Structure formats: C-alpha cells, structure tokens
Amino acid sequence: MSRFLVCPPDHFGIQYEINPWMRLSNEVDKDASQAQWRTLARVLEQDAGAKLERMTPVPGLPDLVFTANAGVVHNGTAVVSRFRHRERRGEEEHFARWFRKHGYRVIFLDEGCYFEGAGDVLGFPDAWFGGYRQRSDVKAHRVLSDVYGKEILPLELVTSRFYHLDTCFCPLGNGELLYYPAAFDTYAQATIADRVDKRRRLVVPHAEAARFACNAVCIGRHVVLPSGCPETTAMLKDRGYTPHPLDLDQFLKSGGSAKCLTLALD
C-alpha cells in the first residue's frame, strides 16, 4: 500500500501571483475545488488502494494543499522545503511540525538554499532526478544526495510554465517515464535519454503537457491524471496502465494538479 500526505483545500484560493498560471482575477470556485479534491482522495483510496494521511488546513496558507512541496521523505528522514517565494514560506513550519509529530527525523537546508520538495525530486529506485533553476537550487540536490546517499541527476527546467519537475516529468511503474521534453534544456534531455531507454519514454504532446498531463500520481498500474488528455490516456492504456482522468481544473488555476496535491511517504 502506498501512503500519501494530503491537505484538504479548505483555504485554497488565488491570493497572490508567483507563477504564470496564477491570476488574481481568475477566482477559484470553492465548492468545485472541494468536490474535485474529494474525488481525487476517493479515487486514490478506493480505486488505486492508497492510504492518505490528512493534515489540517491553515488559514492564510492557500497553497498548503499542494503537499508535494512539503519536502522529500525517504527512510524515515524528511528534508523540509525552503520556498523561493516569501508567500509560501509560512508553510515550512507546519510541514515540519507534521513530520516531527509522525516520527520523522526532520532536516532543514540552510537559509537561502531554495528547495521545493518532491515537486523537484523524482525518480526510480536506481536513479533520482532533481529539477532546478525555476524554484529549487542545484546546490540543494547536492545536499540531498549526501543526506540520503543517493545520486541525484540535475535537470534544468527552462520555461516558467513548467516550474517544478513534477509538472513535466512523471516516473511510472516498470521503469517507464511520462514526460514533456521541451520543458528541459538539451543537456537535461540527454541525461534523461541516457538513463531511461527510448522504449520506456512516453512523450506527452504540448497541448496535454499544458494541461499538466505529467502531473500524475502512479500507484502500481494505476495512474491518476487530469482530464482532457486523451493522447496521454491512450498511451498509458497501451502500456497496460489503468488511467483515472479527473477534473482538477480549479487547481490548475494555481499551477497544480494531481501530483502537486500529494506527497509520497513511502
């Protein structure tokens, strides 16, 4: 069973603009966001067999719902995020408190070493990848490599619309990868090609990458992804996965989708 940290969207909304998706004029429909989040939780638990750990929402922290940015968890150690934008820094203490309460060893990076959690660290058992430039610093991945004893291959993100690694890169089961190559510089694309065989790479078309098709949650052969991505859904079916397309458009207003709303705890 896979375990994930989630946070209900009680206080979710667009209260500032820190990425190209966010516009104060594009208000969130509160009822719709609640309904979409509940559907996501139900599908993860009932259809994909996951266990969800729910943390308490906090007024004034609308993006606490995006728990993927809480930090990185591995072998009982949680490295807590250091957010680049001051608007999100208030989340750090709440995530750290949750980790401590649940028995994790908590580590903070030095002030000024920006790192935005599992949004920028993803991978396979034998290879981790770290996104940098837009939000996380490349030096943060060197520190994480020392903490966890894992090689972390840096991948430079070159467009502000794909500002975290999990917006354009999704490791699947069986060593396969769902990704959008244009989000990366040429060196990063070569790094991915070197580590993931071409036959195992599923390239998402631009229109569906823009709907955050890669911001998906893979649990075994189940893949939960945003709706409106028919080519990606078909590719997943062809590879033997069971896709679960969900309407998550209220969260896309803030630059997030299924993966952003979950933090893997295993």
Buried (B, 14 or more C-beta within 10 A) or exposed (E): EBBBBBBBBBBBBBBBBBBEBBEEEEEBEBEEBBEBBEBBBEBBEEEBEBEBBEBEBBEEBBBBBBBBBBBBBBEEBBBBBBBBBEBBEBBBEBBBEBBEEEEBEBBBBEEEBBBBBBBBBBBBEEBBBBBBBBBBBBBBBEBBBEBBEBEBBBBBBBBEBBBBBBBBBBBBBEBBBBBBBBBBBEEBBEBBEEBBEEEEBBBBBEEBBBBBBBBBBBBBBBBBBBBBBEBBBEBBEEBEBBBBBBBBBBBBBBBBBBBBBBBBBE
